[in-house]
Amino acid sequence: MENEEERRYALLQLKAMLRRATTKEAFERLERVKYANPELYSKAVQAVLYAYQTGNRVVDENMLIKILDNLRGKKKETRIKILRK
C-alpha cells in the first residue's frame, strides 16, 4: 500500500516539475508522447529536466520538437534501385 502511495506521490512531483519546466503546449505534447511512445517519453523527460535545471530555461514546444527529433535519431532513407537487363 505504501509503495503505491509513494509511486503516486513521485508521479505528482514529476508532473509538477514538468509543468514548471515547459510551456503549456510543450507539456501537452509531452503528455501525448507518453501514451504513444513511453520509452521516448522517459528520454524526453530527462532531456527537458536537464535543460531546465542547467540553463533554467523553460522548454517551449519548438524546443521540445527538436529534442524529440534528436532522440528519435535520423530516419534511414529508403532507396530503390531499378536494375535493367
Rosetta constraint file for C-alpha pairs under 8 A:
AtomPair CA 1 CA 5 HARMONIC 6.40 0.50
AtomPair CA 2 CA 6 HARMONIC 6.00 0.50
AtomPair CA 3 CA 7 HARMONIC 6.02 0.50
AtomPair CA 4 CA 8 HARMONIC 6.19 0.50
AtomPair CA 5 CA 9 HARMONIC 6.15 0.50
AtomPair CA 6 CA 10 HARMONIC 6.11 0.50
AtomPair CA 7 CA 11 HARMONIC 6.20 0.50
AtomPair CA 8 CA 12 HARMONIC 6.22 0.50
AtomPair CA 9 CA 13 HARMONIC 6.24 0.50
AtomPair CA 10 CA 14 HARMONIC 6.16 0.50
AtomPair CA 11 CA 15 HARMONIC 6.11 0.50
AtomPair CA 12 CA 16 HARMONIC 6.18 0.50
AtomPair CA 13 CA 17 HARMONIC 6.21 0.50
AtomPair CA 14 CA 18 HARMONIC 6.17 0.50
AtomPair CA 15 CA 19 HARMONIC 6.18 0.50
AtomPair CA 16 CA 20 HARMONIC 6.44 0.50
AtomPair CA 17 CA 21 HARMONIC 6.13 0.50
AtomPair CA 17 CA 49 HARMONIC 7.90 0.50
AtomPair CA 18 CA 22 HARMONIC 5.96 0.50
AtomPair CA 18 CA 27 HARMONIC 6.96 0.50
AtomPair CA 18 CA 45 HARMONIC 7.70 0.50
AtomPair CA 18 CA 48 HARMONIC 7.85 0.50
AtomPair CA 18 CA 49 HARMONIC 7.20 0.50
AtomPair CA 19 CA 23 HARMONIC 7.11 0.50
AtomPair CA 19 CA 24 HARMONIC 7.33 0.50
AtomPair CA 19 CA 27 HARMONIC 6.38 0.50
AtomPair CA 20 CA 58 HARMONIC 7.31 0.50
AtomPair CA 21 CA 48 HARMONIC 7.07 0.50
AtomPair CA 21 CA 49 HARMONIC 6.66 0.50
AtomPair CA 21 CA 52 HARMONIC 5.67 0.50
AtomPair CA 21 CA 57 HARMONIC 7.23 0.50
AtomPair CA 21 CA 58 HARMONIC 4.86 0.50
AtomPair CA 21 CA 59 HARMONIC 6.06 0.50
AtomPair CA 22 CA 26 HARMONIC 5.71 0.50
AtomPair CA 22 CA 27 HARMONIC 5.68 0.50
AtomPair CA 22 CA 48 HARMONIC 7.81 0.50
AtomPair CA 22 CA 58 HARMONIC 5.08 0.50
AtomPair CA 22 CA 59 HARMONIC 4.56 0.50
AtomPair CA 22 CA 60 HARMONIC 5.84 0.50
AtomPair CA 22 CA 61 HARMONIC 7.99 0.50
AtomPair CA 23 CA 27 HARMONIC 6.09 0.50
AtomPair CA 23 CA 58 HARMONIC 6.69 0.50
AtomPair CA 23 CA 59 HARMONIC 6.31 0.50
AtomPair CA 23 CA 60 HARMONIC 5.18 0.50
AtomPair CA 23 CA 61 HARMONIC 7.04 0.50
AtomPair CA 24 CA 28 HARMONIC 6.23 0.50
AtomPair CA 25 CA 29 HARMONIC 6.24 0.50
AtomPair CA 25 CA 60 HARMONIC 7.21 0.50
AtomPair CA 25 CA 61 HARMONIC 5.84 0.50
AtomPair CA 26 CA 30 HARMONIC 6.09 0.50
AtomPair CA 26 CA 59 HARMONIC 7.04 0.50
AtomPair CA 26 CA 60 HARMONIC 5.44 0.50
AtomPair CA 26 CA 61 HARMONIC 4.21 0.50
AtomPair CA 26 CA 62 HARMONIC 7.93 0.50
AtomPair CA 26 CA 64 HARMONIC 6.36 0.50
AtomPair CA 27 CA 31 HARMONIC 6.24 0.50
AtomPair CA 28 CA 32 HARMONIC 6.42 0.50
AtomPair CA 29 CA 33 HARMONIC 6.30 0.50
AtomPair CA 29 CA 61 HARMONIC 7.52 0.50
AtomPair CA 30 CA 34 HARMONIC 6.29 0.50
AtomPair CA 30 CA 41 HARMONIC 6.86 0.50
AtomPair CA 30 CA 44 HARMONIC 7.91 0.50
AtomPair CA 31 CA 35 HARMONIC 6.97 0.50
AtomPair CA 32 CA 36 HARMONIC 6.39 0.50
AtomPair CA 33 CA 37 HARMONIC 5.56 0.50
AtomPair CA 33 CA 38 HARMONIC 6.94 0.50
AtomPair CA 33 CA 40 HARMONIC 7.29 0.50
AtomPair CA 33 CA 41 HARMONIC 5.70 0.50
AtomPair CA 34 CA 38 HARMONIC 4.83 0.50
AtomPair CA 34 CA 40 HARMONIC 7.63 0.50
AtomPair CA 34 CA 41 HARMONIC 4.97 0.50
AtomPair CA 34 CA 42 HARMONIC 7.78 0.50
AtomPair CA 37 CA 41 HARMONIC 6.18 0.50
AtomPair CA 38 CA 42 HARMONIC 6.31 0.50
AtomPair CA 39 CA 43 HARMONIC 6.53 0.50
AtomPair CA 40 CA 44 HARMONIC 6.02 0.50
AtomPair CA 40 CA 68 HARMONIC 7.57 0.50
AtomPair CA 40 CA 71 HARMONIC 7.20 0.50
AtomPair CA 40 CA 72 HARMONIC 7.53 0.50
AtomPair CA 41 CA 45 HARMONIC 6.05 0.50
AtomPair CA 42 CA 46 HARMONIC 6.40 0.50
AtomPair CA 43 CA 47 HARMONIC 6.34 0.50
AtomPair CA 43 CA 71 HARMONIC 7.40 0.50
AtomPair CA 44 CA 48 HARMONIC 6.02 0.50
AtomPair CA 44 CA 64 HARMONIC 7.99 0.50
AtomPair CA 44 CA 67 HARMONIC 6.83 0.50
AtomPair CA 44 CA 68 HARMONIC 6.46 0.50
AtomPair CA 44 CA 71 HARMONIC 7.42 0.50
AtomPair CA 45 CA 49 HARMONIC 6.06 0.50
AtomPair CA 46 CA 50 HARMONIC 6.02 0.50
AtomPair CA 47 CA 51 HARMONIC 6.12 0.50
AtomPair CA 47 CA 67 HARMONIC 7.31 0.50
AtomPair CA 48 CA 52 HARMONIC 6.15 0.50
AtomPair CA 48 CA 59 HARMONIC 6.73 0.50
AtomPair CA 48 CA 64 HARMONIC 7.55 0.50
AtomPair CA 49 CA 53 HARMONIC 5.94 0.50
AtomPair CA 50 CA 54 HARMONIC 5.90 0.50
AtomPair CA 51 CA 55 HARMONIC 5.71 0.50
AtomPair CA 51 CA 56 HARMONIC 7.00 0.50
AtomPair CA 51 CA 57 HARMONIC 6.54 0.50
AtomPair CA 51 CA 59 HARMONIC 7.57 0.50
AtomPair CA 52 CA 56 HARMONIC 4.50 0.50
AtomPair CA 52 CA 57 HARMONIC 4.83 0.50
AtomPair CA 52 CA 58 HARMONIC 5.95 0.50
AtomPair CA 52 CA 59 HARMONIC 7.09 0.50
AtomPair CA 53 CA 57 HARMONIC 7.63 0.50
AtomPair CA 59 CA 63 HARMONIC 5.94 0.50
AtomPair CA 59 CA 64 HARMONIC 6.42 0.50
AtomPair CA 60 CA 64 HARMONIC 6.21 0.50
AtomPair CA 61 CA 65 HARMONIC 6.14 0.50
AtomPair CA 62 CA 66 HARMONIC 6.42 0.50
AtomPair CA 63 CA 67 HARMONIC 6.24 0.50
AtomPair CA 64 CA 68 HARMONIC 6.10 0.50
AtomPair CA 65 CA 69 HARMONIC 6.11 0.50
AtomPair CA 66 CA 70 HARMONIC 6.14 0.50
AtomPair CA 67 CA 71 HARMONIC 6.18 0.50
AtomPair CA 68 CA 72 HARMONIC 6.12 0.50
AtomPair CA 69 CA 73 HARMONIC 6.28 0.50
AtomPair CA 69 CA 74 HARMONIC 7.80 0.50
AtomPair CA 70 CA 74 HARMONIC 7.57 0.50
